[in-house]
Amino acid sequence: MTDETLQHPVIGWREWVGLPELGIGRIKAKVDTGARSSSLHAIDIVEEERDGVTFLQFKVLPAQRKERFVEVAAQLLEYRHVRSSSGKASSRPVILTNVAILGQSWPIELTLANRTSMGFRMLLGREAFRGRMLVDAGKSYYGGKPKRRRPSN
């Protein structure tokens, strides 16, 4: 390891991250060094032109087992052909937004896809953390876990 490598913070194979520009305080992400791009669970995606710029309106369900949607608008960067873990290729919309992890924040590209059948609402691919973070594949939640809210009776 180089001295530069030792200066990078360590994240686990899953982390709670924020997407502040999208109004998402926290979402559980799978950190995947085998995936190049990052992906966010999005549904009801609609394109809208505003002054010659294409925006996407969509809904995000940040919590795995809760039906609480966040309605989001973001500028469309492009459409990209992506191959899923099952080998199926599709064209997905891509947005640019900031991700917040371990007190740091920087812009990443996110493809939007329906990840209902996946275990995580977000996948953080290697391009998102390359040169910024190291991954400990044997640990989780270096940034901590949010406290669970107890249901009120």
Secondary structure as GFF3:
##gff-version 3
##sequence-region A 1 153
A	DSSP	alpha_helix	3	6	.	.	.	ID=ss1
A	DSSP	beta_strand	10	12	.	.	.	ID=ss2
A	DSSP	beta_strand	14	19	.	.	.	ID=ss3
A	DSSP	three_ten_helix	20	22	.	.	.	ID=ss4
A	DSSP	beta_strand	24	32	.	.	.	ID=ss5
A	DSSP	beta_strand	38	41	.	.	.	ID=ss6
A	DSSP	beta_strand	43	50	.	.	.	ID=ss7
A	DSSP	beta_strand	53	60	.	.	.	ID=ss8
A	DSSP	beta_strand	70	83	.	.	.	ID=ss9
A	DSSP	beta_strand	89	101	.	.	.	ID=ss10
A	DSSP	beta_strand	104	113	.	.	.	ID=ss11
A	DSSP	beta_strand	122	125	.	.	.	ID=ss12
A	DSSP	alpha_helix	126	129	.	.	.	ID=ss13
A	DSSP	beta_strand	134	136	.	.	.	ID=ss14
###
